[in-house]
């Protein structure tokens, strides 16, 4: 499943898109063995697209929820990504022109890239997280050697 815009429809009027797409449809590749971002929920989007002579301008909002592990304390938590003012300019001509498949332009690669760039590298459950707290064991006290040799030394020090 992808987020697509009908390019010919943009010639006549601006297009509004809203809906949701499962995380699997975005191809985020999360949850590898050492990833702290484990999985993602459904992407909710509201987008408006308009066309000029040689570009498509898309803007709107993106919302997605991720299951993460804290980089400090390793506890699971939920990270809510909210991009309220997402935008993208897609050229229709030139070296950087987007690929038009049939009559559609696929927005999914640009959305995927911005979502991945918005994820924290070291997610924290809270800014005040202190990490794993170790309980320090008290060192065992070594009993003093009470041999007569040490007693003689102590007496000598006293003089």
C-alpha positions in Angstrom: 0.0 0.0 0.0 1.4 3.4 -1.0 0.3 7.1 -0.8 -0.2 8.2 -4.4 -1.4 11.3 -6.1 -3.1 11.2 -9.5 -1.0 13.7 -11.5 -3.7 14.5 -14.1 -6.2 15.4 -11.4 -3.7 17.9 -10.1 -3.9 19.8 -13.4 -7.5 20.6 -12.7 -7.6 21.2 -9.0 -5.7 20.8 -5.7 -5.9 17.3 -4.2 -6.6 16.5 -0.5 -5.4 13.1 0.9 -6.1 11.8 4.3 -6.1 8.3 5.7 -3.8 5.8 7.2 -1.3 3.3 6.0 0.1 0.3 8.0 3.8 0.5 9.0 4.5 -2.5 6.7 3.4 -0.4 3.7 6.2 2.1 4.4 9.0 -0.4 4.5 10.7 1.1 7.6 12.7 -2.1 8.5 12.5 -1.6 12.2 13.1 -4.1 15.0 16.5 -5.6 14.2 18.3 -7.3 17.0 20.1 -4.2 18.3 17.5 -1.6 17.4 16.0 0.5 20.2 13.0 1.4 18.0 11.2 -2.0 17.9 8.1 -1.5 15.9 5.7 1.1 14.5 1.9 1.5 14.4 -0.2 2.9 11.6 0.7 6.2 9.9 -2.0 8.8 10.0 -1.7 11.5 7.3 -3.5 14.6 6.1 -2.0 16.0 3.0 -2.8 18.7 0.4 -1.1 18.7 -3.0 -1.0 21.4 -5.6 0.8 21.6 -8.9 2.6 24.4 -10.6 4.0 24.2 -14.1 6.9 21.9 -13.3 6.6 20.9 -9.6 4.2 19.3 -7.2 4.0 20.8 -3.7 2.7 18.6 -1.0 2.1 19.7 2.6 0.3 18.4 5.6 0.7 16.4 8.8 2.0 13.0 9.7 1.5 11.1 12.9 2.8 7.7 13.9 3.5 5.8 17.1 6.6 3.6 17.8 7.4 1.0 20.4 10.9 1.7 21.7 13.4 0.7 24.5 15.0 3.5 26.5 18.7 3.8 25.7 19.5 4.4 29.4 17.3 2.1 31.4 16.2 -0.4 28.6 12.5 -0.1 29.7 9.9 -0.2 26.9 8.0 3.0 26.1 5.9 4.6 23.4 7.3 7.3 21.2 4.7 9.5 19.4 6.0 11.1 16.3 4.0 14.1 15.2 5.1 16.2 12.2 2.4 18.9 12.0 3.9 20.8 9.1 5.4 18.3 6.7 6.1 19.5 3.2 7.8 18.2 0.1 8.5 19.8 -3.3 8.7 17.2 -6.1 10.1 18.4 -9.5 8.3 17.0 -12.6 11.1 17.9 -15.0 14.9 18.0 -15.0 17.6 15.8 -13.5 15.7 15.4 -10.1 12.3 14.7 -11.7 10.2 12.2 -9.8 9.1 9.0 -11.4 5.5 9.1 -12.7 4.1 5.6 -12.8 1.2 5.5 -15.1 -0.7 8.6 -14.0 0.4 8.5 -10.4 3.2 9.9 -8.3 4.2 7.8 -5.2 4.8 9.9 -2.1 5.8 6.9 0.1 9.6 7.2 -0.4 9.7 10.9 0.7 7.4 10.2 3.7 9.5 7.1 4.7 12.7 9.1 4.6 11.4 12.0 6.8 10.0 9.5 9.3 13.3 7.7 9.6 15.1 11.0 9.9 12.7 12.0 12.7 13.3 8.9 14.8 15.7 9.4 17.8 19.0 7.6 17.6 19.0 7.1 21.3 15.4 7.1 22.4 14.8 8.0 26.1 11.7 7.2 28.1 12.1 10.6 29.8 14.7 13.4 29.8 15.2 12.8 33.5 15.9 9.0 33.1 18.9 8.2 35.2 19.5 4.8 33.5 20.0 1.5 35.2 20.5 1.9 38.9 23.0 -0.4 40.4 22.9 -1.4 44.0 26.4 -1.1 45.3 27.3 -3.8 47.8 29.1 -2.7 50.9 32.7 -4.0 50.9 33.3 -6.6 53.6 35.3 -5.3 56.5 38.6 -6.9 57.0 39.1 -7.7 60.6 42.3 -6.3 62.0 45.1 -8.7 62.6 45.5 -8.8 66.4 48.9 -10.5 66.4 51.4 -9.4 69.1 53.7 -8.0 66.4 51.2 -5.4 65.5 50.5 -4.6 69.1 54.2 -3.9 69.6 54.2 -1.6 66.6 51.2 0.3 67.9 53.0 0.7 71.3 56.1 2.0 69.6 54.0 4.6 67.6 52.5 5.8 70.9 55.9 6.7 72.4 
